[in-house]
Amino acid sequence: MFRTVVSGLTLAALMGSAAFAETFEVQMLNKGSDGERMVFEPAFVQAQPGDTIKFLATTKGHNAEVNKGMLPDGAEAFKGKINEEIEVTLDTQGVYGVICKPHFAMGMVMTIAVGDAQVPADFFEGRVPPKAKERFEAQLGNL
């Protein structure tokens, strides 16, 4: 009898923590609500470990992928296909720099901060076009 109660409580505790995970929807757009061209909307998401980000193929010609080197140590990179939705669950705390590969030079970027995230010193170490860097810097101001 005691084992059944303990097992039931353990299961309830595990299910309860999963029930609190959120799903954030991010649109990939040619034009945002503020008139900016080539954007993710929202451009910044503050998430918790275990939360899911769902990238919606709202406008054709876009994808969502982590920019090389712009993810926390130990985190798994993701790369969506053009014109397809992608859903990712982020378990590693830190800052993720997300780009639309075809429109990266035009500044189509977003930032996801998971948990108590700090911007690593080498976040801009690779090639980052000026418009993309400008938008990343503005988004990082939300931390």
Secondary structure, DSSP 8 states (H G I E B T S, - for coil): -HHHHHHHHHHHHHHHHHHT--EEEEEEEEE-TTS-EEEEESSEEEE-TTEEEEEE--STT---EE-TT-S-TT----B--TT--EEEEE-S-EEEEEE-GGGGGGT-EEEEEESS----TTTT-S---HHHHHHHHHHHTT-
